[in-house]
């Protein structure tokens, strides 16, 4: 593939994944009727996890795609939070693991998602997920300003 073809494929993947999220299909609990004889299954945990993983991989593949890919992850998290999916808690656990355990590097996008997740799920213990980068679980605490400045300055 040429460079332009590779960029086109990456943007197509990002657009497709974002479209699935924005359409509501990612967390849909009722099957869609495709025709009188068949129906499309409702969403599930495996599909959600694959979408998040693909977006993280897209962001890692090209640095110029990272902001858009992680913005799409934030859309997925918003959709998940607003949904009544039976697998919601498991999806949050897997998302946190994928973003904070599997992905070690801190970026401005990761900080943004950490803030979104903390606001949406304040009852969770964030200390384990944010250390050793952040000494205090509340990211915007004054004790974390040096680390935040370092993360925001690098990018």
C-alpha angles and dihedrals in degrees: 000000000000120000091257092051091050091051090048092052092048092049090047091054091048092047092048095049092045090049091054090051096046093046090060093239092119094069101020112141101188121066117250116236106236094177140335092278104038138038133201113239121248119253123279142193094263092056092047092049092048091051093051091046092050092050092050090049091050090052091049094047096061124015091213089060096049098087093050094043093050090045086058089051088054089053089052091050091050091050091047093049092051094045131089094218114158089225095049098115092047089050091052090050092050092045092051090048092049095047102037108023103032094036108058101175117090117221132169088259091055090050089052092051091047089055091048092049093046091052093047097043108027092156092069122097103249097177094088094046097048101041139125089025094051122038094197121048093226100080095204093053115124090243089064098048094099092055092044090052090050093050094046094044096052095059 
